């Protein structure tokens, strides 16, 4: 086996160490997630106070759906932040001790991608219902309700197909 030159060893060490730049993405993903959790909570509290003032349940529902949307995006950021850290830097030992919570454990990039895609699809579904809530008062014909029913069926079918091969 041929000995590597000093320059090659140094270059490989620098190249391998460059993976630690992922720590920045991890930190800022978690900070962004925390920020979204706070904003989502504020949105719910604000919606409750608006509901108390004007008794507008539709507005309260809109605020709650917006908050759920923010929470789901925050979850995507958490999964991403924890996942890339585990893939590129180190396994999170304290998380491995808790066998009840495995959502943030990632073994490979495909598993990370699958987890993120599933949550993003849930974000899109919540966003869809938010838009429907805004325009539902304009549903006046049976055709409008048929389109609504077909869109719900399409969403349900998509969720079923996504979870079809899961173990749960």
N, C-alpha and C positions, 0 to 999 in steps of 0.2 A: 504494500500500500504506500502510495506516494505521500510524502509530507507536504502539507500546505505551506505556502509562503507566508511570511509575517504580514504582508499587505493583504493577502487573501483572508487570513484569520481576522485581522482588524476590520476589514470590510464586512465580513459575515457577522461579526459581533455587532457592528453598527446597524447593519441591515436588520438583524434579529431584534435588536433593542428598539427599532423604530416602531414596532407594534404597540409600544406603550402610549403612542399618540392617541390610541383608542380610549384611553382613560378620559381624555377631554370630552369626547362624544358621550361617554358614560355619565360623567358628572353633569354635563349640561342637559342631557336627556332627563335625568332624575330631577334636576332643578326645574326644567320645563314642566315635568309631570306634576311636581308639587304646586307650581304656579297654577296649572290648570285645575287641580283639585280645589285650590283656594277660590279661584274665579267661579268654578261651578257651584261651590257652596254659597258664595255671595249671590249668585244668580237665583238660587232657590230661596234664600232668605229675602232677597229683594222681591221675588215673585209672591212670597207669602204676604209681605207687607202691602204690596199692590192689591192683592186679593182682599185683604182686610179693608183697605180703603175704598175700593170700588166694586167689590164682589164680582169680579170678572174671572170666572173659572177657566175660561178659554186661555186667558193670559197666563194664569198660574200653570196650566198644562204646558203651554209653550215654554215657559221658563224652566220647568222641570225637565222637559225633553232636551232643551238646550244644555242644561247641566249634565244630564246623562250622557249627551254627546261629548261634552268636555271631559267627563270622567273616563269615557271609553278611549278617547285620544290620549289621555294621561296614562292609561293602562298600556297602550301601545308603546308610549315612550319609556315606561318602566321596563316592559319586556325587552325592548330594544337595548336600553342602557345596561341592564343586567346581562342580557344575552351576549352582547359583543364583548363585555368585560370577561365573561366566562370563556368565550371562544378565543380571545386574543391575549389575555393577560393571565388570569388564574381562576380556578374554581373558587366560589365563595364558600369557604368552609362552614361558616355559621349557618348558612342556608342549607347545607347538606345534612346538618345535624337534625334539622326539623323535617322529619319524613312526611308530615301531614301536608306541607306546602311545597308543591313541586312545579308550580306554574312558571316560576322564574328560572328553573334549571334548564340549561340548553346544552345538548351534546354535540350538535353540528349545525351548520348554517341552514340546512334544509328544515330542521326542526324550528329554528328561530323564524325562518320565513313563514312556515305554516302557522305558527302561533300568531305572528303579526297579521297575516292575511285574514285569519278568522276574526280577530278583533276589528280589523278595518272593515270587514263585511258587516259586522254588527254596527259599526259607526254609520255606515251607509244606510242600513235599515232604519236606524234611529233618525237619521237626517231625512229619509223618505217620509217617515211618519210625522216629522215636524212640518214638512212641506204640505202633507195631506191635511194636517190640522189647520193650516193657514187657509187652504182653499176649500175645505169641506162644506162650508156654507154655500158655495156656488154649485154644489152637486144638486141638480134639479131634475135631471132626466134619468130614466132607468139605464140608459147607455152609460152615463157617468158612474153609476153604481156598479155596472158590469165591469167597466175598466178598473175601478177600484178593487173589485173582487179578484179579477184576473191578476192584478199587480200583487195582491196579497198572496195569491196562490203561487205566483212565480217566486216571490221572496221565500215562502215556506219550502218550496221545492229546492231552491238553492241552498238553504240552510240544511235541509235533509241530506242533500248530496255531499255537502262539505263534511258533515259528521257521519256519513255512512260507514266509513272505514275506521272510525275511532273505536277505542276499546271501551268507551262508556256509553 
